[in-house]
Amino acid sequence: MAITLEALRTHLNYTAWASGKLVQAASALSPEELVRDFHTSDRSVLGTLVHVYAADRAWFGRVQGTAPAQFLDPDKDMHLSVLQTDWPPLYAQWKQWAAGLTDESLPARAAYKDLKGNSHETPLWQIALHLVNHGTHHRGQVSGFLRSMGHTPPQLDLIAYYRQLS
């Protein structure tokens, strides 16, 4: 499968846009709503957004060859303020990384270990698309959490992002 650099960059920009909108929506929640347990793997709005942020950070480390020793530090990461202040600069790093890609470097492989210590080598373009897809999955969960608490989630559909570009 082939992907163009333009498509990859557009989708990284989309994921930054969508995550930013959802963090903004989460900022309007009460502290109780932010950590309400929905009995999912990441439990809450905050937990799910932090999971995506931590995964985005881990994958960036992997493509840079500097994967963090720890995926998530609950004491440091489990705060809305971290998502507000640290996630946008991380997305800026992703965008800068993507800006440096060429058609020739796109199929290059990143060697890394997963959280269980298994070694993998994955094409860069697959990692980037996984990042986008992973974020979309979990943003959908958070949107559902917001609805179940009586809030209207922001419009995060990819087509809405495309429309705002034109």
N, C-alpha and C positions, 0 to 999 in steps of 0.2 A: 504494500500500500504506500502511496506517496501522498505527502501533504505539502502544500506550499508554505513558504516562510510567512507570507501575508496572512494566510489562514491561521497559522500557529500564533502569530503575534496578536491577531484580532481576538482569538479565543483566550489568550492570557489577559488581554485588556478587559475582556468581558468578565472573566472570573474576578478580577480586581474590582471592577465596577459593581458586580452583584454582591460580593462579600461586603464591600463598603456600605451599600444600601442596607444590607441586613444588620450590620453592626450599628448603623444609625437607628434602625428600628428597635433594636435591642436596647439602645440607650434610653428609650422612652419607657421601658418596663420598670416596675418596682423591683427592689432587691429580692423580694419573695418570688416574683414572677420569673426573674432572671435565672433562679436556681431551682425552680419547681421541677420535681422529679417526674418525668414522663415514662420511666421504666424502660428506657432504651439503653443501648450500650454506652452512650455518653451522657445519659440522664436528662440534661436540661438544655435550655437555650444557650446558656453560657458554656456548659460542658461541650456541647456539639460544636459551637463556633471555635472554641479553644482547640478542639481536636483537629479541625480543618486547618487552623493557623499552624499548629505544631506539625502537621503533615506537610504543609506547604514549606515550612522551614526545613524539615528533614529532607524533603526532596531537593530543595535548593542546595543544601549541603552535599547531597549525593551527586548532583550534576557538577558541582564545584570540586568534588573530591575531598570535601571537609565535613562529612556527615557528623552531626552532633553525637556525643557519646550517649546522651539521654534524649529520648523522644519528647518527653513532657516533664516539666517540673511544676507540679501542682501549686507549690507555694509561690512560685514566680509567675506562672502563666494563667492561673485561674482568676483573672481579673478583667473586667470589661475595659479598664484603662489600658491594659496591655494590648488588647485588640485595637483600640482606638489609636494608640501611639506607635506600636511596633509593627502592626500588619501592613499599613500603607507603605512604609519604607521597604519591607520585604517584597511587596509586589513591585516596587520601583526597581529592586535588584533583579527580579524575574524579567521585567521589561528590558532592562539594560542587557541582561544575559541574552535574551532573544534578539535584541538589536545587533548583537555581535555574531549571530549565527549566519552561515552562508548555506547555499544549496549543497555544497560539498560537506559541510560539518553536520548538517541535520541528521544524517543516518549514523553519525558517530555514536559509540556506545559508552555509557557510564558504567563503571564497575563499582559495586557497593555491596554491603551486607544488609539484609532485612532485619527487622526487629528480633528475629529468632536466631540471627547469626548466619543465615544461609547466604552464600555468595550468588550474585546475579550480575549480568551485563545486559543492559537495556538500551535500545536506541533513544537518543535524546528526544526525538519527536514523540515517541510513545510516552515518555515520562511527562512531557509537557501536556499532552492530551489527557493522560491519567489525572494529572493535577486538576485540570478543568473539570473533568467528569466527577472526580471525587468531591470537589467542592459543590458541584451542582446537586449531587445526591444529598449531601448533608444540609445544604441550604433549603432543599425541599422539606427535609425533616423539620428544620427550624420554622419554616413558613407554616407547617401544620401545627406546630406547638403554639405559634402566635394565634392562629385561628381558633384553636381549642380554648384559648384564654380570652377570646372575644376581641382580639385585635386583627386588623386587616394588614397582612404582610405587604411589603412593597412588591411592585411588579418586577420580577426577576427573569422573565422569559428571555431567551436568547433573541427572539424576534424583536422584542422591545428594545434590546441593546442595538441591534442592527438598524432599527428605525431611527433611533436617536443619532446614529452616525450620519444619516442622510440629510 
